[in-house]
C-alpha cells in the first residue's frame, strides 16, 4: 500500500469520473484536507442506491475508513435504514465476546446526501479465505465456522426476536411481501413461482406453529464476516437488514452460502 498511498487514499468500487467530488463533503466532515486525498477508482461494482469506498491512511496505526453514501441526493432512506439496523445490532451483540458490529457514525451532507462512516479492521474476509482453499480444507473450515456462526445467529435472534403465531398480522405481512416478490419475479422472467409459493404459504398458515420474527441481517454469509482472529470477528454490510422478518432466513442463507455439497 505504501506504493499507492500518499497521506489519505480512497479506493472506490465504481468507475465514475465524478466520484471524487461526491466524496469531498464527507472528507471535509472528517476534518481531512482534500489536497491530501487521492482517489483510485476501481471496477464497476456499486450497491443499488449507494456508493462505497475504503479510505486508507499511510500511518499503519490508523484503521482504514469505510464510507457508504447515497448516489441520488433524493434517496437517503437506505442509508438511514442501514444505520438504524447497525445501531440496534450493535446494542444486541455488544456483550458478545467474539462476534461484533463495527462502530458506525452517520453524517448529513448538503443536498440531501447522507453517509455511513465506519473504522474498519484489516481482517480477512471469511468467504475469500474459504474459496481459496482446496476441498479438504474447505470442509474443515466449514466444520469450524458453521457451528460458530450458527451459535452467533442463535444468540442474536434470541435477543432480538419474538415467537409469533403464523396467523398474526405481522407474520401475514411478511408472507404477503414474499408473494409480491414472487409476482415480480414471474413478471420479469416468465416463471410460475407465485403459484407454488402461495400453496406453501397457505399450508404453513394452517399449521399451529410460531415463527421467530424480529431483526434479521438479510445477507448473513461468509462474505459479510471479517475475521481479525479466530475469537474475534465482525458482521458487516447490514444493507438488507429487516427489523421484522423471519430469523430462519438468516439460518438458511448461512448454510447454503457455504455450499450445499459440503
C-alpha positions as CSV (number, residue, x, y, z in Angstrom):
1,X,0.0,0.0,0.0
2,X,2.9,2.4,0.6
3,X,3.4,2.5,-3.2
4,X,-0.1,4.0,-3.7
5,X,-0.9,5.8,-0.6
6,X,0.1,9.5,-0.3
7,X,-1.4,10.6,3.0
8,X,-5.0,9.5,2.6
9,X,-6.1,7.4,-0.4
10,X,-9.6,6.3,-1.4
11,X,-10.1,3.0,-3.2
12,X,-13.6,3.1,-4.7
13,X,-15.7,0.4,-6.3
14,X,-17.3,2.3,-9.1
15,X,-15.6,3.6,-12.2
16,X,-17.0,7.1,-12.3
17,X,-15.1,10.3,-13.0
18,X,-17.4,12.3,-10.8
19,X,-16.9,10.1,-7.7
20,X,-14.1,12.2,-6.2
21,X,-16.3,15.3,-6.0
22,X,-19.1,13.2,-4.4
23,X,-16.8,12.2,-1.6
24,X,-15.4,15.6,-0.9
25,X,-18.1,16.7,1.6
26,X,-17.6,13.6,3.8
27,X,-13.8,14.2,3.7
28,X,-14.5,17.8,4.9
29,X,-16.7,16.4,7.7
30,X,-13.9,14.1,8.8
31,X,-11.6,17.0,9.0
32,X,-9.2,15.8,6.3
33,X,-7.6,18.2,3.8
34,X,-8.8,17.4,0.2
35,X,-5.2,18.1,-1.0
36,X,-4.0,15.1,0.9
37,X,-6.5,12.7,-0.6
38,X,-6.0,10.7,-3.8
39,X,-8.8,8.6,-5.5
40,X,-8.3,5.2,-7.1
41,X,-11.4,4.3,-8.9
42,X,-11.6,0.5,-9.3
43,X,-14.1,-1.8,-11.1
44,X,-17.8,-1.2,-11.7
45,X,-19.4,-2.6,-8.5
46,X,-21.9,-0.5,-6.7
47,X,-24.9,-1.0,-4.4
48,X,-28.4,-0.5,-5.7
49,X,-28.7,3.0,-4.4
50,X,-25.4,3.8,-2.8
51,X,-21.7,4.2,-3.4
52,X,-19.0,2.6,-1.2
53,X,-15.3,3.3,-0.8
54,X,-12.4,2.4,1.6
55,X,-10.1,5.2,2.6
56,X,-6.6,4.2,3.8
57,X,-4.0,6.3,5.7
58,X,-0.3,5.8,5.3
59,X,0.1,5.6,9.0
60,X,-0.3,1.9,9.7
61,X,-1.6,2.6,13.2
62,X,-4.7,4.2,11.9
63,X,-7.5,1.9,10.7
64,X,-9.0,2.3,7.2
65,X,-12.3,4.2,7.0
66,X,-15.3,2.6,5.2
67,X,-17.7,5.2,3.6
68,X,-21.1,4.5,2.1
69,X,-23.4,7.2,0.8
70,X,-26.5,7.5,-1.4
71,X,-25.8,8.1,-5.1
72,X,-29.0,10.1,-5.6
73,X,-29.3,13.1,-3.3
74,X,-33.1,12.4,-3.1
75,X,-32.6,8.9,-1.8
76,X,-31.2,8.7,1.7
77,X,-33.7,6.1,3.1
78,X,-31.4,3.1,2.6
79,X,-28.5,4.8,4.4
80,X,-30.8,5.7,7.3
81,X,-32.3,2.2,7.4
82,X,-28.8,0.5,7.5
83,X,-27.6,2.9,10.2
84,X,-30.6,2.1,12.4
85,X,-30.0,-1.6,11.9
86,X,-26.4,-1.2,12.8
87,X,-27.2,0.7,15.9
88,X,-29.7,-1.9,17.0
89,X,-27.5,-4.9,16.1
90,X,-24.5,-3.3,17.9
91,X,-26.6,-2.9,21.0
92,X,-27.8,-6.6,20.8
93,X,-24.3,-8.1,20.5
94,X,-22.2,-5.6,22.4
95,X,-21.7,-8.2,25.2
96,X,-20.8,-10.9,22.8
97,X,-17.1,-11.7,23.3
98,X,-16.5,-12.9,19.8
99,X,-18.9,-11.6,17.1
100,X,-19.1,-7.8,17.0
101,X,-20.6,-5.0,14.8
102,X,-18.3,-2.1,13.7
103,X,-18.9,1.2,15.4
104,X,-20.8,3.5,13.0
105,X,-21.4,7.2,12.6
106,X,-23.8,8.9,10.2
107,X,-23.2,12.3,8.6
108,X,-25.7,14.6,7.0
109,X,-24.3,16.3,3.9
110,X,-25.5,19.1,1.7
111,X,-28.1,18.4,-0.9
112,X,-29.9,15.5,0.8
113,X,-26.9,13.1,0.9
114,X,-26.1,11.0,4.0
115,X,-23.1,8.9,4.7
116,X,-22.3,6.0,6.9
117,X,-18.7,6.0,8.2
118,X,-17.0,3.0,9.9
119,X,-13.5,2.5,11.1
120,X,-12.7,-1.0,9.7
121,X,-10.1,-3.6,10.5
122,X,-7.7,-5.1,8.1
123,X,-9.1,-8.6,8.7
124,X,-9.6,-11.4,6.3
125,X,-12.9,-11.9,4.6
126,X,-14.1,-15.3,5.5
127,X,-15.6,-16.0,2.1
128,X,-12.5,-15.2,0.2
129,X,-10.4,-17.3,2.5
130,X,-12.9,-20.2,2.2
131,X,-13.0,-20.1,-1.7
132,X,-9.2,-20.0,-1.9
133,X,-8.9,-23.4,-0.1
134,X,-9.0,-26.9,-1.6
135,X,-12.0,-29.1,-0.9
136,X,-10.5,-30.9,2.1
137,X,-9.6,-27.6,3.8
138,X,-13.0,-26.0,2.8
139,X,-14.6,-28.9,4.6
140,X,-12.5,-28.3,7.7
141,X,-13.2,-24.6,7.6
142,X,-16.9,-25.1,7.2
143,X,-16.9,-27.6,10.1
144,X,-15.3,-25.0,12.3
145,X,-17.2,-21.9,11.2
146,X,-20.8,-23.2,10.6
147,X,-21.4,-24.0,14.3
148,X,-19.7,-20.8,15.4
149,X,-21.7,-18.5,13.1
150,X,-24.9,-20.5,13.8
151,X,-24.4,-20.0,17.5
152,X,-23.8,-16.3,16.9
153,X,-27.1,-16.1,14.9
154,X,-29.0,-18.1,17.6
155,X,-27.8,-15.7,20.3
156,X,-28.6,-12.7,18.2
157,X,-32.1,-13.8,17.2
158,X,-32.9,-14.9,20.8
159,X,-32.2,-11.3,21.9
160,X,-33.9,-9.6,19.0
161,X,-37.0,-11.7,18.0
162,X,-40.3,-12.9,19.4
163,X,-42.2,-16.0,18.6
164,X,-45.3,-15.1,16.8
165,X,-48.1,-17.4,15.6
166,X,-48.3,-17.7,11.8
167,X,-51.8,-16.3,11.8
168,X,-50.8,-13.0,13.4
169,X,-50.9,-9.8,11.3
170,X,-47.1,-9.2,11.3
171,X,-46.4,-12.7,10.0
172,X,-49.1,-12.3,7.4
173,X,-47.5,-9.1,6.2
174,X,-44.2,-11.0,5.7
175,X,-45.9,-13.7,3.8
176,X,-47.6,-11.1,1.7
177,X,-44.3,-9.4,0.9
178,X,-42.9,-12.8,-0.2
179,X,-45.8,-13.3,-2.5
180,X,-45.4,-9.8,-4.0
181,X,-41.7,-10.6,-4.6
182,X,-42.7,-13.9,-6.4
183,X,-45.1,-12.0,-8.6
184,X,-42.4,-9.5,-9.6
185,X,-40.0,-12.4,-10.4
186,X,-42.7,-14.1,-12.5
187,X,-43.3,-10.9,-14.4
188,X,-39.6,-10.4,-15.1
189,X,-38.5,-13.9,-16.2
190,X,-41.9,-15.5,-17.1
191,X,-41.7,-18.1,-14.3
192,X,-44.5,-19.6,-12.2
193,X,-43.1,-19.1,-8.8
194,X,-46.1,-17.2,-7.2
195,X,-48.4,-20.2,-7.6
196,X,-46.0,-22.6,-5.9
197,X,-45.1,-20.2,-3.0
198,X,-48.8,-19.3,-2.5
199,X,-49.6,-23.0,-1.9
200,X,-46.7,-23.5,0.5
201,X,-47.7,-20.4,2.5
202,X,-51.3,-21.5,2.7
203,X,-50.1,-24.9,4.1
204,X,-47.9,-23.1,6.7
205,X,-50.8,-20.8,7.7
206,X,-52.9,-23.9,8.5
207,X,-50.3,-25.2,11.0
208,X,-50.4,-24.3,14.7
209,X,-46.8,-23.1,14.9
210,X,-44.9,-20.0,15.8
211,X,-42.0,-18.3,13.9
212,X,-39.1,-16.2,15.2
213,X,-39.9,-12.7,14.0
214,X,-37.6,-9.7,14.6
215,X,-34.4,-8.1,13.3
216,X,-32.5,-10.2,10.7
217,X,-29.3,-9.4,8.9
218,X,-30.8,-10.3,5.5
219,X,-27.5,-11.4,3.9
220,X,-25.8,-13.5,6.5
221,X,-22.9,-15.3,4.8
222,X,-19.1,-15.7,4.9
223,X,-18.7,-12.7,2.5
224,X,-20.0,-10.5,5.3
225,X,-17.8,-11.8,8.1
226,X,-14.4,-10.1,8.7
227,X,-12.1,-12.2,10.8
228,X,-9.5,-10.4,12.9
229,X,-8.6,-13.6,14.7
230,X,-10.4,-16.9,15.5
231,X,-12.0,-15.4,18.6
232,X,-12.9,-12.0,17.2
233,X,-14.9,-11.3,14.0
234,X,-17.2,-8.6,12.7
235,X,-20.5,-9.0,11.0
236,X,-20.7,-6.3,8.2
237,X,-23.0,-5.0,5.5
238,X,-26.4,-4.6,7.1
239,X,-27.9,-3.0,4.0
240,X,-30.5,-5.8,3.6
241,X,-31.4,-5.9,7.3
242,X,-35.1,-6.0,8.1
243,X,-36.5,-5.1,11.6
244,X,-39.4,-7.5,11.3
245,X,-38.7,-10.7,9.4
246,X,-38.2,-14.4,10.0
247,X,-34.9,-15.4,11.6
248,X,-34.9,-18.7,9.7
249,X,-33.9,-16.6,6.6
250,X,-30.5,-15.9,8.1
251,X,-30.0,-19.6,9.1
252,X,-30.9,-20.9,5.7
253,X,-28.7,-18.3,4.0
254,X,-25.7,-19.2,6.2
255,X,-25.9,-22.9,5.4
256,X,-26.4,-22.5,1.7
257,X,-23.7,-19.9,1.4
258,X,-21.0,-22.4,2.5
259,X,-22.0,-24.7,-0.4
260,X,-24.7,-27.4,-0.3
261,X,-22.1,-30.0,-1.4
262,X,-20.3,-29.6,2.0
